[in-house]
Amino acid sequence: MTLKLGIPSKGRLMDKTFQWFSGRGITLKRSGSDREYAGAVDGIDGVSLVLLSAGEIPRELAAGRIHLGVTGTDLIHEKLPLWQQQVQQVAALGFGQADLILAVPQFWVDVDTLDDLDAAAAAFRARHGHRLRIATKYHRLVRDFLRHAGVADYALVDSQGATEGTVLNETAEMVADITSTGETLRANHLKLLSDGLILQSQATLWRSRVAEYSKAEAIALDQMLARITG
Amino acid sequence: MTPSRSATLARAATLRARFEDAGGQVVETPVLQPAGTLLDLYGEDIRARAYVTSDALRGEQMLRPDFTVPVVQMHMEHGADPARYTYAGEVFRRQEQDPDRANEYIQVGYELFDRSGSAAADAEVFALIAETLKGLPLHAATGDIGILMAAVQGLNTSDARKSALMRHLWHPRRFRALLERFSGRASPPPSRQALLAQDDPLHGHAPLIGKRRLSDVEARIDVLRADAMAPPITTQELTALEALLKVRETLPHALERLRDVAVDLPQISPALDRLAARIKALSARGIDTDALDFEASYGRTSMEYYDGFVFGFYAQARPDLPPIATGGRYDALTRRLGKGAEIPAVGGVLRPDLMLLLEEGRS
């Protein structure tokens, strides 16, 4: 069998990943048409390409169905509570940088820190009869972060897209989302909390600690690692 | 080796029968609980500890994370007091950090609703659990959240500060940070100082979006301004509160220490009288109180609904195991669930599977 390398199947993340590997003498390409999710690897023996959605790569690594995979730190930490035991970071790829942050409306001049947020949430609940709602798709990371900080009286509401718009639509009072430049936040009249950085993420190559490695796969892995780190 | 399910169930039945002999009326509660009540009580954190499921008709439901809440609800709807209840069944706890912790296990419990709210009720529950666990190599820890509550409520400071401290009684880190600030040991963050330095911080503000309105922001600025004017909590009170939190002794010595603390925090004296009465009631039930440990901070991290006497039994040689039994007084919970009504209540639960595990290890 061959060493399985999981790569995001579309978009900028895929293109940049292809570039990163080609800079190390490994050519990855999609075979056939653009619509076909099959790929080929040149420049190294015993490695096969598996094209997957970036969101599925953590699960596949944790199940040992792929040996190596490229995905963001944010998705690994959100989806794999025991990620240290399941995967090993091989290389940070230097692109796809994004921060998971907490953001509130700019006109909340009274809220700059988690301490302010906690007090504002308590007052909000007393006045409006429900908890202060935070729209996010990163439930586990946000909840762990707020619990550790001792923030209470909030509720998470699920938002799988256009999260910044939830405040305007009054389906949430604030957001926890990924941002790289902060432009979307500013355009939606939101600002960062000064101590609300939950996680700094970037595209990263991970190795599965639980996958089984045959002799041939172990050799291919060594060659791959030598090429990448050398 | 993990005890088999049938052995655990058999033990659970024996324990429940024993609690029945002690006067407990057997109750059953549904496994699926409406999520709203639990979320309202525990906040978002409960989602990390309980399994949530849903359907289109009833909305979000939780797999019973404990029996206390449904038993309280049942009693407050149609129970007459005093009442004693016992139950045995599965509870479900989501585990995301430690794969060795069970996500489903059997609990056997005993709850006592008694309007006198007496030390005798505390002692009855503790002694019953202690007697049931007799012979196992366990260490008992006790505490009393009511003493800390009384200390905070009697502080010589604003109501806003007191309620902020009360809200975070169960979050020791934030409680600590608030105390540092309210006593003037830590200065407010620069952003707060800058805000309060402005005459009209909302001048030329950004667009008003969301359900938290301008009036909410204005109201909080007023609160912050008032807070900035409030005098700090005195060193004397702060030192006494710190001394209180550090008390960790066997019961009679702990009481002596706390009586010393009460010189500077006289508001805790009624709670200390209740502690003294409890020591007496425990002794009358045959508990060796001279050897029983008391920690003033015990129960502050995980027992959010307890507001008086708290206790736990731990396996001495197995610090990796969760407590074998826990319990305490939860008068405030009955107030929250009772829609205006309330009834003093105290209870405890134990884990038959862990009891079997320890017995096996010993033989």
Interface residues (C-beta under 8 A of the other chain):
Chain A: P81 L82 P105 Q106 F107 W108 V109 D110 V111 D112 T113 D115 D116 D118 A119 A120 A122 A123 F124 R127 H128 R131 L132 H139 R140 R143 D144 L146 R147 A149 G150 A152 D153 Y154 A155 L156 V167 L168 E170 A172 E173 M174 N188 H189 S194
Chain B: L39 G43 E44 D45 R47 A48 E96 Q97 P99 A164 R167 H168 H171 R173 R174 F175 A177 P189 S191 R192 L195 P201 L202 H205 A206 P207 L208 I209 G210 K211 R212 L214 D216 V217 A219 R220 I221 V223 L224
